[in-house]
Amino acid sequence: MKSRAAAWTLAGVLLTQGACTTAPATTTNAFTGETTPKRAALRGPAYKVDDRSMCDWKGRKDREASEIAGPGSLHPNVRRVFQLVGMGESQKKILVCREIDTNYDGVKDVVRRYNDKGESLKEESDTNFDGRIDTWITFSRGKLAEVELDNDRDGKPDEWKTYSDGRLSRIKRDQNRDGKPDVWEVYREGKLERMGVDLDADQRVDRWDHDTEARKKAEEAEQKKEEEAKKREAEKRAAEKGDDAAGEGDPKASPAPAENKGDKGDKAEPKKGSPAPAAEKDTKKAEKAEPKKP
């Protein structure tokens, strides 16, 4: 009986262990919806969870950190680190780093750093929650400039995306995993225009594959822009010529010189046959009214 009881107990332990190993805890990316095994949070000597902070703030008197709970999180999962500038009442806080726990497992997996103007500089993230950074983002003047991706999970980027004015312009891919790009993609207006392939691993394009329809549309759009620009320039020149011609024919624009009418003395001199001035008329009236002497 004792042997049977021991056997049943051992079987129960094995079944319990099997159930635990076959159904590991999982976590879901709040942004992509991808489900992956949950990471084991590291605990320090005081039994506090180590969230693997990637912002440099611990033990620094010139920096200050604050934490808040983001959308969908019951606990603080967003940390902002500020640089303290100045002293006393004139002291200012400048955001220099922000990190987020996107899958709510207690470990920070996204960190972004800023310059003193508040513009984004760089961002690193662990998108598959395996404890290693697999995405590197670079910004230029606050706009997206370059993205590096580690798709094969070896800790090194194998895909490079370049952006122009915030829009995707080029992609380089390392498909044979030798650390060097062997596929180049060129985009126009956010759409793939052509793709180049390196067949002999010399880092040079051996074959270009074009999207003829997209290329034709792009060329037509470019030609249309040039024609519109030429049309506007021609209209502008015609308008300028019209203004010049109107200025030459308008008498108001260039009045003719006034005739010489003489000075004021000439104007005051009475003309022949014209009535006498008022003073002479009064003198004649007085002479008529005065009685003649006998």
C-alpha positions in Angstrom: 0.0 0.0 0.0 2.9 2.3 0.9 4.5 1.7 -2.5 1.2 2.5 -4.3 0.8 5.7 -2.4 4.3 6.7 -3.1 3.8 6.0 -6.8 0.6 8.0 -7.0 2.3 10.9 -5.2 5.3 10.8 -7.6 2.9 10.7 -10.6 1.0 13.7 -9.3 4.2 15.7 -8.9 5.3 14.8 -12.4 1.9 15.7 -13.9 2.0 19.0 -12.0 5.5 19.8 -13.3 4.5 18.8 -16.9 1.5 21.1 -16.8 3.7 24.0 -15.6 6.2 23.5 -18.3 3.7 23.1 -21.2 1.7 26.2 -20.4 4.2 29.0 -19.7 3.0 32.5 -18.8 2.6 34.7 -21.8 2.4 38.4 -22.4 1.0 40.5 -25.2 2.5 43.6 -26.9 0.1 46.5 -26.3 0.9 48.0 -29.7 1.3 45.0 -32.1 -0.9 42.4 -30.3 1.9 39.8 -30.6 1.9 37.2 -27.8 5.2 36.0 -26.4 6.5 34.1 -23.3 6.6 36.4 -20.3 10.0 37.5 -19.1 11.1 36.7 -15.5 11.5 40.0 -13.7 14.8 40.3 -11.9 14.8 41.0 -8.2 17.4 42.7 -6.2 18.5 42.1 -2.6 15.5 44.0 -1.2 13.2 41.8 -3.3 12.2 44.7 -5.5 11.5 44.1 -9.1 14.3 45.4 -11.4 12.6 47.1 -14.3 15.9 47.2 -16.3 15.7 51.0 -16.6 17.6 52.3 -19.6 17.5 56.0 -18.5 20.5 57.4 -16.7 19.0 58.9 -13.5 19.7 56.7 -10.5 22.1 58.3 -8.0 22.3 61.6 -9.9 21.4 64.8 -8.1 21.0 66.7 -11.4 18.2 64.5 -12.6 14.7 63.8 -11.5 12.3 61.0 -12.5 8.5 60.7 -12.4 6.3 57.8 -13.1 2.7 57.5 -14.4 0.3 54.8 -15.5 -0.3 54.9 -19.2 -3.5 53.8 -21.0 -4.6 50.3 -20.0 -2.1 49.9 -17.2 -3.1 49.5 -13.6 0.4 50.4 -12.3 2.9 53.0 -13.4 4.6 51.9 -16.6 5.9 55.2 -18.0 8.9 56.9 -16.6 10.1 60.4 -17.5 13.6 61.6 -16.6 14.3 65.4 -16.4 17.5 67.3 -16.3 17.6 69.9 -13.6 19.0 73.2 -14.8 19.6 76.2 -12.5 19.0 76.7 -8.8 16.2 77.8 -6.6 13.1 79.4 -8.1 14.8 79.7 -11.5 15.4 76.0 -11.8 14.0 74.4 -14.9 13.2 70.8 -15.8 14.2 69.5 -19.3 12.9 66.1 -20.5 16.0 64.1 -21.5 14.7 60.5 -21.4 11.4 58.5 -21.4 10.9 54.7 -21.0 7.8 52.6 -21.2 6.8 49.1 -20.2 4.5 48.3 -23.2 3.4 44.8 -22.2 2.9 45.6 -18.4 5.3 42.9 -17.2 7.2 45.2 -15.0 10.2 45.6 -17.3 10.9 48.6 -19.5 11.2 47.7 -23.1 11.2 51.1 -24.9 13.5 54.1 -24.2 13.7 57.4 -26.1 16.2 60.2 -25.5 15.8 63.9 -26.2 18.1 66.9 -26.7 17.9 70.2 -24.7 15.2 71.5 -27.1 12.9 68.6 -26.4 13.4 67.1 -29.9 13.7 63.3 -30.2 17.3 62.0 -30.7 17.3 58.2 -30.5 15.0 55.4 -29.5 15.7 51.7 -28.6 13.2 49.0 -28.0 12.8 45.3 -27.3 9.8 44.5 -29.5 9.7 40.7 -28.9 10.3 40.9 -25.2 13.3 38.6 -25.1 15.4 41.0 -23.0 17.5 42.3 -25.9 17.2 45.4 -27.9 16.1 44.7 -31.5 15.1 48.1 -32.9 17.1 51.3 -33.1 15.6 54.5 -34.3 17.4 57.8 -35.1 15.7 61.2 -35.5 16.9 64.3 -37.3 15.5 67.6 -36.1 12.7 65.7 -34.4 11.7 63.8 -37.5 12.2 60.1 -38.2 15.5 59.6 -40.1 16.6 56.0 -39.8 15.4 52.7 -38.4 17.6 49.6 -37.8 16.0 46.2 -37.2 17.3 42.9 -35.9 15.0 40.3 -37.5 17.0 37.2 -36.8 17.4 37.9 -33.1 21.2 37.8 -33.1 21.7 41.2 -31.5 22.8 42.9 -34.8 20.7 44.9 -37.3 20.0 43.2 -40.6 17.6 45.7 -42.0 18.1 49.5 -42.4 15.4 51.9 -43.3 16.1 55.5 -44.4 13.5 58.3 -44.3 13.5 61.7 -46.1 11.4 64.4 -44.5 9.7 61.7 -42.4 8.8 59.5 -45.4 10.4 56.1 -46.3 12.9 56.5 -49.1 15.3 53.5 -49.0 15.6 50.1 -47.4 18.7 47.9 -47.2 18.4 44.2 -46.2 20.9 41.5 -45.3 19.2 38.3 -46.4 22.3 36.0 -46.3 23.2 37.0 -42.8 26.7 38.0 -43.5 26.3 41.4 -41.8 26.3 43.2 -45.2 23.3 44.5 -47.3 22.5 42.5 -50.4 19.1 43.9 -51.3 18.3 47.6 -51.9 14.8 49.0 -52.2 14.1 52.6 -53.5 10.8 54.3 -52.7 9.2 57.3 -54.2 6.2 59.0 -52.5 6.2 56.2 -50.0 5.8 53.5 -52.7 8.4 50.9 -53.9 9.8 52.0 -57.2 12.7 49.6 -57.8 14.7 46.9 -56.1 18.3 46.0 -56.6 19.9 42.6 -55.8 23.5 41.6 -55.1 24.0 38.1 -56.5 27.7 37.6 -55.9 28.1 39.2 -52.4 30.3 42.1 -53.6 28.0 44.7 -52.1 27.1 45.9 -55.6 23.7 45.7 -57.4 23.8 43.0 -60.1 20.1 43.3 -61.1 17.5 46.1 -60.8 13.8 45.2 -60.8 11.6 48.1 -61.6 7.9 48.7 -61.0 7.2 50.0 -64.5 3.7 51.3 -63.7 4.8 53.1 -60.6 7.8 54.5 -62.4 5.6 55.7 -65.3 3.2 57.4 -62.9 6.0 59.1 -61.0 7.6 60.4 -64.2 4.2 61.7 -65.4 3.7 63.5 -62.1 7.2 65.0 -62.3 6.6 66.2 -65.8 3.3 67.7 -64.8 4.9 69.6 -62.0 7.5 71.0 -64.4 4.9 72.1 -66.9 2.9 73.8 -64.3 6.0 75.6 -63.0 6.8 76.8 -66.6 3.2 77.9 -67.1 3.2 80.0 -63.9 6.5 81.5 -64.9 5.2 82.5 -68.4 2.0 84.0 -66.8 4.2 86.0 -64.5 6.3 87.4 -67.3 3.3 88.2 -69.4 1.7 90.1 -66.4 5.0 92.1 -65.9 5.1 93.1 -69.6 1.4 94.1 -69.5 2.1 96.4 -66.5 5.0 98.0 -68.3 2.9 98.7 -71.4 0.1 100.1 -69.4 2.5 102.5 -67.6 3.8 103.9 -70.9 0.4 104.6 -72.4 -1.4 106.1 -69.3 -1.2 109.9 -69.2 -1.7 109.8 -65.4 1.4 107.7 -65.0 3.6 110.3 -66.9 1.8 113.7 -67.1 2.8 116.2 -69.8 4.6 119.3 -68.7 2.3 122.3 -67.9 2.3 125.3 -70.3 4.0 128.5 -69.4 1.2 130.8 -68.4 3.4 133.5 -67.1 3.9 134.8 -63.6 1.4 136.3 -61.2 2.1 139.8 -62.4 0.9 138.9 -65.9 -2.3 137.4 -64.5 -3.1 140.7 -62.6 -2.7 142.9 -65.7 -6.1 143.7 -67.2 -6.6 142.9 -70.8 -7.8 145.4 -73.4 -11.6 145.7 -73.6 -12.0 144.1 -70.2 -13.9 146.0 -67.5 -11.9 148.3 -65.3 -10.9 147.3 -61.9 -13.3 148.0 -59.0 -11.2 151.0 -57.6 -11.4 152.9 -61.0 -15.2 152.4 -61.1 -15.6 153.9 -57.6 -13.5 157.0 -58.6 -15.7 157.6 -61.7 -18.9 157.4 -59.7 -17.6 159.9 -57.2 -16.7 162.4 -60.0 -20.2 162.1 -61.5 -21.9 162.7 -58.1 -19.8 165.9 -57.3 -21.6 169.1 -58.6 -19.8 171.0 -61.2 -18.5 174.6 -60.2 -20.1 177.6 -62.0 
